[in-house]
Amino acid sequence: MRCKVCGREPHEIPEYIDAVAEEPDEFSDEEDYVRQEEGTYNPLTGFFYCTECYIRIGMPLGTA
């Protein structure tokens, strides 16, 4: 599981780290957060776009 553009994994992205820290009862780890909350996550490929990259590439519609 990683960002399709920058290649970072969820545990390397501050946005996801902070989200898990703020709601530890809701998410077991950063990957769990991405599976549940990241709208660009594609479970077939394991790719998603982190917010920074999603904005950089023009916020396209579709799957990662």
PDB file of N, CA, C, O and CB in Angstrom:
ATOM      1  N   MET A   1       0.852  -1.166   0.000  1.00  0.00           N
ATOM      2  CA  MET A   1       0.000   0.000   0.000  1.00  0.00           C
ATOM      3  C   MET A   1       0.905   1.237   0.000  1.00  0.00           C
ATOM      4  O   MET A   1       1.709   1.448   0.908  1.00  0.00           O
ATOM      5  CB  MET A   1      -0.973  -0.007   1.229  1.00  0.00           C
ATOM      6  N   ARG A   2       0.740   2.057  -1.068  1.00  0.00           N
ATOM      7  CA  ARG A   2       1.554   3.266  -1.153  1.00  0.00           C
ATOM      8  C   ARG A   2       0.912   4.274  -2.093  1.00  0.00           C
ATOM      9  O   ARG A   2       0.050   3.933  -2.903  1.00  0.00           O
ATOM     10  CB  ARG A   2       2.975   2.930  -1.624  1.00  0.00           C
ATOM     11  N   CYS A   3       1.353   5.528  -1.967  1.00  0.00           N
ATOM     12  CA  CYS A   3       0.877   6.582  -2.855  1.00  0.00           C
ATOM     13  C   CYS A   3       1.404   6.308  -4.258  1.00  0.00           C
ATOM     14  O   CYS A   3       2.586   6.019  -4.440  1.00  0.00           O
ATOM     15  CB  CYS A   3       1.325   7.991  -2.354  1.00  0.00           C
ATOM     16  N   LYS A   4       0.540   6.398  -5.224  1.00  0.00           N
ATOM     17  CA  LYS A   4       0.902   6.086  -6.605  1.00  0.00           C
ATOM     18  C   LYS A   4       1.899   7.089  -7.173  1.00  0.00           C
ATOM     19  O   LYS A   4       2.626   6.756  -8.109  1.00  0.00           O
ATOM     20  CB  LYS A   4      -0.342   6.051  -7.476  1.00  0.00           C
ATOM     21  N   VAL A   5       1.956   8.297  -6.638  1.00  0.00           N
ATOM     22  CA  VAL A   5       2.848   9.320  -7.170  1.00  0.00           C
ATOM     23  C   VAL A   5       4.177   9.378  -6.418  1.00  0.00           C
ATOM     24  O   VAL A   5       5.237   9.225  -7.025  1.00  0.00           O
ATOM     25  CB  VAL A   5       2.170  10.673  -7.116  1.00  0.00           C
ATOM     26  N   CYS A   6       4.127   9.596  -5.114  1.00  0.00           N
ATOM     27  CA  CYS A   6       5.376   9.790  -4.352  1.00  0.00           C
ATOM     28  C   CYS A   6       5.939   8.490  -3.782  1.00  0.00           C
ATOM     29  O   CYS A   6       7.100   8.441  -3.378  1.00  0.00           O
ATOM     30  CB  CYS A   6       5.140  10.767  -3.218  1.00  0.00           C
ATOM     31  N   GLY A   7       5.125   7.441  -3.748  1.00  0.00           N
ATOM     32  CA  GLY A   7       5.610   6.153  -3.274  1.00  0.00           C
ATOM     33  C   GLY A   7       5.635   5.983  -1.771  1.00  0.00           C
ATOM     34  O   GLY A   7       6.032   4.929  -1.273  1.00  0.00           O
ATOM     35  N   ARG A   8       5.216   7.007  -1.037  1.00  0.00           N
ATOM     36  CA  ARG A   8       5.222   6.877   0.424  1.00  0.00           C
ATOM     37  C   ARG A   8       4.133   5.919   0.884  1.00  0.00           C
ATOM     38  O   ARG A   8       3.065   5.832   0.279  1.00  0.00           O
ATOM     39  CB  ARG A   8       5.035   8.248   1.091  1.00  0.00           C
ATOM     40  N   GLU A   9       4.421   5.207   1.960  1.00  0.00           N
ATOM     41  CA  GLU A   9       3.458   4.327   2.606  1.00  0.00           C
ATOM     42  C   GLU A   9       2.695   5.134   3.654  1.00  0.00           C
ATOM     43  O   GLU A   9       3.184   6.168   4.112  1.00  0.00           O
ATOM     44  CB  GLU A   9       4.164   3.090   3.251  1.00  0.00           C
ATOM     45  N   PRO A  10       1.505   4.676   4.038  1.00  0.00           N
ATOM     46  CA  PRO A  10       0.688   5.452   4.981  1.00  0.00           C
ATOM     47  C   PRO A  10       1.413   5.856   6.266  1.00  0.00           C
ATOM     48  O   PRO A  10       1.188   6.957   6.769  1.00  0.00           O
ATOM     49  CB  PRO A  10      -0.528   4.664   5.343  1.00  0.00           C
ATOM     50  N   HIS A  11       2.276   4.997   6.808  1.00  0.00           N
ATOM     51  CA  HIS A  11       2.957   5.333   8.059  1.00  0.00           C
ATOM     52  C   HIS A  11       4.029   6.407   7.878  1.00  0.00           C
ATOM     53  O   HIS A  11       4.629   6.849   8.858  1.00  0.00           O
ATOM     54  CB  HIS A  11       3.583   4.090   8.651  1.00  0.00           C
ATOM     55  N   GLU A  12       4.276   6.832   6.638  1.00  0.00           N
ATOM     56  CA  GLU A  12       5.255   7.883   6.348  1.00  0.00           C
ATOM     57  C   GLU A  12       4.596   9.242   6.076  1.00  0.00           C
ATOM     58  O   GLU A  12       5.289  10.224   5.812  1.00  0.00           O
ATOM     59  CB  GLU A  12       6.105   7.480   5.153  1.00  0.00           C
ATOM     60  N   ILE A  13       3.273   9.296   6.140  1.00  0.00           N
ATOM     61  CA  ILE A  13       2.541  10.503   5.769  1.00  0.00           C
ATOM     62  C   ILE A  13       1.936  11.140   7.021  1.00  0.00           C
ATOM     63  O   ILE A  13       1.057  10.558   7.656  1.00  0.00           O
ATOM     64  CB  ILE A  13       1.434  10.179   4.727  1.00  0.00           C
ATOM     65  N   PRO A  14       2.411  12.339   7.372  1.00  0.00           N
ATOM     66  CA  PRO A  14       1.962  12.979   8.619  1.00  0.00           C
ATOM     67  C   PRO A  14       0.449  13.089   8.757  1.00  0.00           C
ATOM     68  O   PRO A  14      -0.075  12.919   9.858  1.00  0.00           O
ATOM     69  CB  PRO A  14       2.554  14.346   8.718  1.00  0.00           C
ATOM     70  N   GLU A  15      -0.252  13.364   7.694  1.00  0.00           N
ATOM     71  CA  GLU A  15      -1.715  13.484   7.738  1.00  0.00           C
ATOM     72  C   GLU A  15      -2.361  12.215   8.297  1.00  0.00           C
ATOM     73  O   GLU A  15      -3.286  12.292   9.105  1.00  0.00           O
ATOM     74  CB  GLU A  15      -2.268  13.779   6.333  1.00  0.00           C
ATOM     75  N   TYR A  16      -1.882  11.069   7.874  1.00  0.00           N
ATOM     76  CA  TYR A  16      -2.450   9.799   8.337  1.00  0.00           C
ATOM     77  C   TYR A  16      -1.972   9.454   9.741  1.00  0.00           C
ATOM     78  O   TYR A  16      -2.730   8.905  10.540  1.00  0.00           O
ATOM     79  CB  TYR A  16      -2.085   8.670   7.373  1.00  0.00           C
ATOM     80  N   ILE A  17      -0.742   9.770  10.036  1.00  0.00           N
ATOM     81  CA  ILE A  17      -0.207   9.549  11.390  1.00  0.00           C
ATOM     82  C   ILE A  17      -1.043  10.339  12.399  1.00  0.00           C
ATOM     83  O   ILE A  17      -1.441   9.817  13.440  1.00  0.00           O
ATOM     84  CB  ILE A  17       1.301   9.971  11.474  1.00  0.00           C
ATOM     85  N   ASP A  18      -1.301  11.611  12.068  1.00  0.00           N
ATOM     86  CA  ASP A  18      -2.085  12.469  12.963  1.00  0.00           C
ATOM     87  C   ASP A  18      -3.515  11.966  13.123  1.00  0.00           C
ATOM     88  O   ASP A  18      -4.060  11.983  14.227  1.00  0.00           O
ATOM     89  CB  ASP A  18      -2.100  13.901  12.441  1.00  0.00           C
ATOM     90  N   ALA A  19      -4.122  11.520  12.033  1.00  0.00           N
ATOM     91  CA  ALA A  19      -5.507  11.034  12.090  1.00  0.00           C
ATOM     92  C   ALA A  19      -5.627   9.827  13.014  1.00  0.00           C
ATOM     93  O   ALA A  19      -6.584   9.725  13.782  1.00  0.00           O
ATOM     94  CB  ALA A  19      -6.006  10.669  10.683  1.00  0.00           C
ATOM     95  N   VAL A  20      -4.669   8.918  12.944  1.00  0.00           N
ATOM     96  CA  VAL A  20      -4.689   7.732  13.801  1.00  0.00           C
ATOM     97  C   VAL A  20      -4.455   8.128  15.259  1.00  0.00           C
ATOM     98  O   VAL A  20      -5.085   7.579  16.164  1.00  0.00           O
ATOM     99  CB  VAL A  20      -3.621   6.712  13.342  1.00  0.00           C
ATOM    100  N   ALA A  21      -3.558   9.072  15.480  1.00  0.00           N
ATOM    101  CA  ALA A  21      -3.276   9.529  16.847  1.00  0.00           C
ATOM    102  C   ALA A  21      -4.498  10.204  17.466  1.00  0.00           C
ATOM    103  O   ALA A  21      -4.735  10.086  18.669  1.00  0.00           O
ATOM    104  CB  ALA A  21      -2.081  10.498  16.853  1.00  0.00           C
ATOM    105  N   GLU A  22      -5.268  10.907  16.646  1.00  0.00           N
ATOM    106  CA  GLU A  22      -6.449  11.606  17.147  1.00  0.00           C
ATOM    107  C   GLU A  22      -7.613  10.665  17.437  1.00  0.00           C
ATOM    108  O   GLU A  22      -8.462  10.969  18.276  1.00  0.00           O
ATOM    109  CB  GLU A  22      -6.883  12.653  16.154  1.00  0.00           C
ATOM    110  N   GLU A  23      -7.658   9.524  16.749  1.00  0.00           N
ATOM    111  CA  GLU A  23      -8.758   8.568  16.939  1.00  0.00           C
ATOM    112  C   GLU A  23      -8.225   7.142  17.057  1.00  0.00           C
ATOM    113  O   GLU A  23      -8.504   6.304  16.199  1.00  0.00           O
ATOM    114  CB  GLU A  23      -9.762   8.662  15.772  1.00  0.00           C
ATOM    115  N   PRO A  24      -7.460   6.860  18.113  1.00  0.00           N
ATOM    116  CA  PRO A  24      -6.842   5.532  18.247  1.00  0.00           C
ATOM    117  C   PRO A  24      -7.845   4.390  18.407  1.00  0.00           C
ATOM    118  O   PRO A  24      -7.521   3.239  18.116  1.00  0.00           O
ATOM    119  CB  PRO A  24      -5.915   5.530  19.423  1.00  0.00           C
ATOM    120  N   ASP A  25      -9.039   4.694  18.858  1.00  0.00           N
ATOM    121  CA  ASP A  25     -10.053   3.642  19.001  1.00  0.00           C
ATOM    122  C   ASP A  25     -10.730   3.328  17.668  1.00  0.00           C
ATOM    123  O   ASP A  25     -11.345   2.274  17.510  1.00  0.00           O
ATOM    124  CB  ASP A  25     -11.107   4.058  20.031  1.00  0.00           C
ATOM    125  N   GLU A  26     -10.613   4.241  16.720  1.00  0.00           N
ATOM    126  CA  GLU A  26     -11.268   4.095  15.423  1.00  0.00           C
ATOM    127  C   GLU A  26     -10.385   3.358  14.403  1.00  0.00           C
ATOM    128  O   GLU A  26     -10.884   2.581  13.590  1.00  0.00           O
ATOM    129  CB  GLU A  26     -11.647   5.468  14.882  1.00  0.00           C
ATOM    130  N   PHE A  27      -9.073   3.610  14.454  1.00  0.00           N
ATOM    131  CA  PHE A  27      -8.150   3.052  13.457  1.00  0.00           C
ATOM    132  C   PHE A  27      -7.003   2.333  14.147  1.00  0.00           C
ATOM    133  O   PHE A  27      -6.412   2.854  15.093  1.00  0.00           O
ATOM    134  CB  PHE A  27      -7.604   4.161  12.529  1.00  0.00           C
ATOM    135  N   SER A  28      -6.688   1.129  13.666  1.00  0.00           N
ATOM    136  CA  SER A  28      -5.606   0.362  14.285  1.00  0.00           C
ATOM    137  C   SER A  28      -4.232   0.874  13.878  1.00  0.00           C
ATOM    138  O   SER A  28      -3.283   0.781  14.657  1.00  0.00           O
ATOM    139  CB  SER A  28      -5.730  -1.103  13.919  1.00  0.00           C
ATOM    140  N   ASP A  29      -4.114   1.413  12.671  1.00  0.00           N
ATOM    141  CA  ASP A  29      -2.857   1.976  12.184  1.00  0.00           C
ATOM    142  C   ASP A  29      -3.147   2.819  10.945  1.00  0.00           C
ATOM    143  O   ASP A  29      -4.301   2.966  10.542  1.00  0.00           O
ATOM    144  CB  ASP A  29      -1.819   0.849  11.865  1.00  0.00           C
ATOM    145  N   GLU A  30      -2.100   3.367  10.349  1.00  0.00           N
ATOM    146  CA  GLU A  30      -2.272   4.253   9.204  1.00  0.00           C
ATOM    147  C   GLU A  30      -2.855   3.525   7.988  1.00  0.00           C
ATOM    148  O   GLU A  30      -3.637   4.108   7.238  1.00  0.00           O
ATOM    149  CB  GLU A  30      -0.941   4.885   8.837  1.00  0.00           C
ATOM    150  N   GLU A  31      -2.487   2.276   7.791  1.00  0.00           N
ATOM    151  CA  GLU A  31      -3.053   1.518   6.677  1.00  0.00           C
ATOM    152  C   GLU A  31      -4.555   1.322   6.869  1.00  0.00           C
ATOM    153  O   GLU A  31      -5.322   1.414   5.910  1.00  0.00           O
ATOM    154  CB  GLU A  31      -2.351   0.154   6.539  1.00  0.00           C
ATOM    155  N   ASP A  32      -4.970   1.057   8.087  1.00  0.00           N
ATOM    156  CA  ASP A  32      -6.394   0.919   8.388  1.00  0.00           C
ATOM    157  C   ASP A  32      -7.116   2.228   8.080  1.00  0.00           C
ATOM    158  O   ASP A  32      -8.217   2.222   7.530  1.00  0.00           O
ATOM    159  CB  ASP A  32      -6.607   0.516   9.869  1.00  0.00           C
ATOM    160  N   TYR A  33      -6.497   3.336   8.432  1.00  0.00           N
ATOM    161  CA  TYR A  33      -7.086   4.642   8.130  1.00  0.00           C
ATOM    162  C   TYR A  33      -7.271   4.806   6.620  1.00  0.00           C
ATOM    163  O   TYR A  33      -8.341   5.223   6.175  1.00  0.00           O
ATOM    164  CB  TYR A  33      -6.200   5.780   8.691  1.00  0.00           C
ATOM    165  N   VAL A  34      -6.261   4.489   5.837  1.00  0.00           N
ATOM    166  CA  VAL A  34      -6.359   4.626   4.384  1.00  0.00           C
ATOM    167  C   VAL A  34      -7.462   3.729   3.835  1.00  0.00           C
ATOM    168  O   VAL A  34      -8.253   4.161   2.997  1.00  0.00           O
ATOM    169  CB  VAL A  34      -5.015   4.285   3.715  1.00  0.00           C
ATOM    170  N   ARG A  35      -7.520   2.490   4.300  1.00  0.00           N
ATOM    171  CA  ARG A  35      -8.564   1.576   3.828  1.00  0.00           C
ATOM    172  C   ARG A  35      -9.963   2.127   4.095  1.00  0.00           C
ATOM    173  O   ARG A  35     -10.857   2.002   3.258  1.00  0.00           O
ATOM    174  CB  ARG A  35      -8.411   0.212   4.495  1.00  0.00           C
ATOM    175  N   GLN A  36     -10.145   2.734   5.259  1.00  0.00           N
ATOM    176  CA  GLN A  36     -11.470   3.204   5.655  1.00  0.00           C
ATOM    177  C   GLN A  36     -11.824   4.602   5.155  1.00  0.00           C
ATOM    178  O   GLN A  36     -12.988   4.882   4.865  1.00  0.00           O
ATOM    179  CB  GLN A  36     -11.572   3.182   7.133  1.00  0.00           C
ATOM    180  N   GLU A  37     -10.828   5.480   5.055  1.00  0.00           N
ATOM    181  CA  GLU A  37     -11.131   6.891   4.843  1.00  0.00           C
ATOM    182  C   GLU A  37     -10.601   7.497   3.544  1.00  0.00           C
ATOM    183  O   GLU A  37     -11.103   8.534   3.111  1.00  0.00           O
ATOM    184  CB  GLU A  37     -10.595   7.660   5.967  1.00  0.00           C
ATOM    185  N   GLU A  38      -9.621   6.891   2.923  1.00  0.00           N
ATOM    186  CA  GLU A  38      -9.003   7.508   1.743  1.00  0.00           C
ATOM    187  C   GLU A  38      -9.792   7.155   0.489  1.00  0.00           C
ATOM    188  O   GLU A  38      -9.782   6.011   0.035  1.00  0.00           O
ATOM    189  CB  GLU A  38      -7.531   7.055   1.594  1.00  0.00           C
ATOM    190  N   GLY A  39     -10.475   8.151  -0.061  1.00  0.00           N
ATOM    191  CA  GLY A  39     -11.333   7.936  -1.215  1.00  0.00           C
ATOM    192  C   GLY A  39     -10.607   7.536  -2.486  1.00  0.00           C
ATOM    193  O   GLY A  39     -11.224   7.004  -3.408  1.00  0.00           O
ATOM    194  N   THR A  40      -9.308   7.782  -2.550  1.00  0.00           N
ATOM    195  CA  THR A  40      -8.558   7.412  -3.754  1.00  0.00           C
ATOM    196  C   THR A  40      -7.928   6.022  -3.643  1.00  0.00           C
ATOM    197  O   THR A  40      -7.294   5.553  -4.588  1.00  0.00           O
ATOM    198  CB  THR A  40      -7.474   8.443  -4.026  1.00  0.00           C
ATOM    199  N   TYR A  41      -8.098   5.370  -2.509  1.00  0.00           N
ATOM    200  CA  TYR A  41      -7.496   4.043  -2.315  1.00  0.00           C
ATOM    201  C   TYR A  41      -8.147   2.999  -3.214  1.00  0.00           C
ATOM    202  O   TYR A  41      -9.372   2.886  -3.266  1.00  0.00           O
ATOM    203  CB  TYR A  41      -7.616   3.613  -0.851  1.00  0.00           C
ATOM    204  N   ASN A  42      -7.325   2.245  -3.913  1.00  0.00           N
ATOM    205  CA  ASN A  42      -7.799   1.159  -4.768  1.00  0.00           C
ATOM    206  C   ASN A  42      -7.330  -0.163  -4.150  1.00  0.00           C
ATOM    207  O   ASN A  42      -6.141  -0.475  -4.205  1.00  0.00           O
ATOM    208  CB  ASN A  42      -7.272   1.320  -6.251  1.00  0.00           C
ATOM    209  N   PRO A  43      -8.244  -0.943  -3.563  1.00  0.00           N
ATOM    210  CA  PRO A  43      -7.836  -2.187  -2.904  1.00  0.00           C
ATOM    211  C   PRO A  43      -7.292  -3.240  -3.865  1.00  0.00           C
ATOM    212  O   PRO A  43      -6.590  -4.157  -3.439  1.00  0.00           O
ATOM    213  CB  PRO A  43      -9.001  -2.763  -2.154  1.00  0.00           C
ATOM    214  N   LEU A  44      -7.601  -3.122  -5.133  1.00  0.00           N
ATOM    215  CA  LEU A  44      -7.073  -4.083  -6.106  1.00  0.00           C
ATOM    216  C   LEU A  44      -5.606  -3.854  -6.413  1.00  0.00           C
ATOM    217  O   LEU A  44      -4.869  -4.803  -6.678  1.00  0.00           O
ATOM    218  CB  LEU A  44      -7.869  -4.016  -7.386  1.00  0.00           C
ATOM    219  N   THR A  45      -5.179  -2.601  -6.379  1.00  0.00           N
ATOM    220  CA  THR A  45      -3.787  -2.282  -6.703  1.00  0.00           C
ATOM    221  C   THR A  45      -2.961  -1.948  -5.464  1.00  0.00           C
ATOM    222  O   THR A  45      -1.737  -2.074  -5.474  1.00  0.00           O
ATOM    223  CB  THR A  45      -3.736  -1.120  -7.674  1.00  0.00           C
ATOM    224  N   GLY A  46      -3.640  -1.518  -4.392  1.00  0.00           N
ATOM    225  CA  GLY A  46      -2.935  -1.080  -3.195  1.00  0.00           C
ATOM    226  C   GLY A  46      -2.458   0.355  -3.285  1.00  0.00           C
ATOM    227  O   GLY A  46      -1.785   0.843  -2.377  1.00  0.00           O
ATOM    228  N   PHE A  47      -2.799   1.038  -4.368  1.00  0.00           N
ATOM    229  CA  PHE A  47      -2.384   2.427  -4.543  1.00  0.00           C
ATOM    230  C   PHE A  47      -3.459   3.381  -4.052  1.00  0.00           C
ATOM    231  O   PHE A  47      -4.649   3.066  -4.040  1.00  0.00           O
ATOM    232  CB  PHE A  47      -2.060   2.708  -6.009  1.00  0.00           C
ATOM    233  N   PHE A  48      -3.001   4.557  -3.649  1.00  0.00           N
ATOM    234  CA  PHE A  48      -3.871   5.682  -3.319  1.00  0.00           C
ATOM    235  C   PHE A  48      -3.082   6.933  -3.662  1.00  0.00           C
ATOM    236  O   PHE A  48      -1.893   6.851  -3.971  1.00  0.00           O
ATOM    237  CB  PHE A  48      -4.327   5.666  -1.795  1.00  0.00           C
ATOM    238  N   TYR A  49      -3.724   8.081  -3.611  1.00  0.00           N
ATOM    239  CA  TYR A  49      -3.028   9.348  -3.761  1.00  0.00           C
ATOM    240  C   TYR A  49      -3.067  10.056  -2.416  1.00  0.00           C
ATOM    241  O   TYR A  49      -4.149  10.304  -1.885  1.00  0.00           O
ATOM    242  CB  TYR A  49      -3.665  10.228  -4.889  1.00  0.00           C
ATOM    243  N   CYS A  50      -1.905  10.386  -1.854  1.00  0.00           N
ATOM    244  CA  CYS A  50      -1.908  11.204  -0.652  1.00  0.00           C
ATOM    245  C   CYS A  50      -2.430  12.582  -1.056  1.00  0.00           C
ATOM    246  O   CYS A  50      -2.412  12.924  -2.238  1.00  0.00           O
ATOM    247  CB  CYS A  50      -0.470  11.290   0.003  1.00  0.00           C
ATOM    248  N   THR A  51      -2.884  13.359  -0.112  1.00  0.00           N
ATOM    249  CA  THR A  51      -3.503  14.642  -0.423  1.00  0.00           C
ATOM    250  C   THR A  51      -2.563  15.549  -1.206  1.00  0.00           C
ATOM    251  O   THR A  51      -2.975  16.189  -2.173  1.00  0.00           O
ATOM    252  CB  THR A  51      -3.942  15.334   0.854  1.00  0.00           C
ATOM    253  N   GLU A  52      -1.315  15.604  -0.794  1.00  0.00           N
ATOM    254  CA  GLU A  52      -0.332  16.457  -1.474  1.00  0.00           C
ATOM    255  C   GLU A  52      -0.205  16.084  -2.952  1.00  0.00           C
ATOM    256  O   GLU A  52      -0.216  16.962  -3.815  1.00  0.00           O
ATOM    257  CB  GLU A  52       1.039  16.346  -0.784  1.00  0.00           C
ATOM    258  N   CYS A  53      -0.085  14.806  -3.243  1.00  0.00           N
ATOM    259  CA  CYS A  53       0.061  14.354  -4.628  1.00  0.00           C
ATOM    260  C   CYS A  53      -1.241  14.497  -5.403  1.00  0.00           C
ATOM    261  O   CYS A  53      -1.227  14.846  -6.583  1.00  0.00           O
ATOM    262  CB  CYS A  53       0.529  12.904  -4.665  1.00  0.00           C
ATOM    263  N   TYR A  54      -2.344  14.233  -4.758  1.00  0.00           N
ATOM    264  CA  TYR A  54      -3.652  14.355  -5.400  1.00  0.00           C
ATOM    265  C   TYR A  54      -3.866  15.783  -5.901  1.00  0.00           C
ATOM    266  O   TYR A  54      -4.336  15.986  -7.021  1.00  0.00           O
ATOM    267  CB  TYR A  54      -4.778  13.954  -4.422  1.00  0.00           C
ATOM    268  N   ILE A  55      -3.527  16.757  -5.085  1.00  0.00           N
ATOM    269  CA  ILE A  55      -3.631  18.149  -5.492  1.00  0.00           C
ATOM    270  C   ILE A  55      -2.644  18.455  -6.607  1.00  0.00           C
ATOM    271  O   ILE A  55      -2.989  19.128  -7.578  1.00  0.00           O
ATOM    272  CB  ILE A  55      -3.391  19.075  -4.301  1.00  0.00           C
ATOM    273  N   ARG A  56      -1.414  17.963  -6.470  1.00  0.00           N
ATOM    274  CA  ARG A  56      -0.369  18.211  -7.467  1.00  0.00           C
ATOM    275  C   ARG A  56      -0.754  17.716  -8.853  1.00  0.00           C
ATOM    276  O   ARG A  56      -0.409  18.348  -9.851  1.00  0.00           O
ATOM    277  CB  ARG A  56       0.921  17.552  -7.039  1.00  0.00           C
ATOM    278  N   ILE A  57      -1.466  16.591  -8.927  1.00  0.00           N
ATOM    279  CA  ILE A  57      -1.815  16.029 -10.237  1.00  0.00           C
ATOM    280  C   ILE A  57      -3.175  16.529 -10.739  1.00  0.00           C
ATOM    281  O   ILE A  57      -3.681  16.030 -11.744  1.00  0.00           O
ATOM    282  CB  ILE A  57      -1.824  14.503 -10.162  1.00  0.00           C
ATOM    283  N   GLY A  58      -3.759  17.493 -10.059  1.00  0.00           N
ATOM    284  CA  GLY A  58      -4.982  18.116 -10.551  1.00  0.00           C
ATOM    285  C   GLY A  58      -6.283  17.533 -10.058  1.00  0.00           C
ATOM    286  O   GLY A  58      -7.333  17.788 -10.649  1.00  0.00           O
ATOM    287  N   MET A  59      -6.245  16.762  -8.998  1.00  0.00           N
ATOM    288  CA  MET A  59      -7.428  16.170  -8.359  1.00  0.00           C
ATOM    289  C   MET A  59      -8.320  15.423  -9.361  1.00  0.00           C
ATOM    290  O   MET A  59      -9.499  15.753  -9.498  1.00  0.00           O
ATOM    291  CB  MET A  59      -8.241  17.261  -7.660  1.00  0.00           C
ATOM    292  N   PRO A  60      -7.780  14.440 -10.050  1.00  0.00           N
ATOM    293  CA  PRO A  60      -8.556  13.702 -11.066  1.00  0.00           C
ATOM    294  C   PRO A  60      -9.635  12.835 -10.434  1.00  0.00           C
ATOM    295  O   PRO A  60      -9.534  12.439  -9.273  1.00  0.00           O
ATOM    296  CB  PRO A  60      -7.629  12.828 -11.913  1.00  0.00           C
ATOM    297  N   LEU A  61     -10.663  12.549 -11.211  1.00  0.00           N
ATOM    298  CA  LEU A  61     -11.688  11.607 -10.801  1.00  0.00           C
ATOM    299  C   LEU A  61     -11.285  10.235 -11.289  1.00  0.00           C
ATOM    300  O   LEU A  61     -10.561  10.129 -12.279  1.00  0.00           O
ATOM    301  CB  LEU A  61     -13.085  12.009 -11.346  1.00  0.00           C
ATOM    302  N   GLY A  62     -11.721   9.195 -10.637  1.00  0.00           N
ATOM    303  CA  GLY A  62     -11.391   7.839 -11.058  1.00  0.00           C
ATOM    304  C   GLY A  62     -10.683   7.086  -9.963  1.00  0.00           C
ATOM    305  O   GLY A  62     -10.726   7.479  -8.797  1.00  0.00           O
ATOM    306  N   THR A  63     -10.027   5.999 -10.336  1.00  0.00           N
ATOM    307  CA  THR A  63      -9.359   5.151  -9.355  1.00  0.00           C
ATOM    308  C   THR A  63      -7.848   5.325  -9.430  1.00  0.00           C
ATOM    309  O   THR A  63      -7.299   5.741 -10.450  1.00  0.00           O
ATOM    310  CB  THR A  63      -9.734   3.682  -9.572  1.00  0.00           C
ATOM    311  N   ALA A  64      -7.203   5.002  -8.343  1.00  0.00           N
ATOM    312  CA  ALA A  64      -5.744   5.138  -8.256  1.00  0.00           C
ATOM    313  C   ALA A  64      -5.040   4.081  -9.057  1.00  0.00           C
ATOM    314  O   ALA A  64      -3.810   4.051  -9.093  1.00  0.00           O
ATOM    315  CB  ALA A  64      -5.286   5.070  -6.820  1.00  0.00           C
TER     316      ALA A  64
END
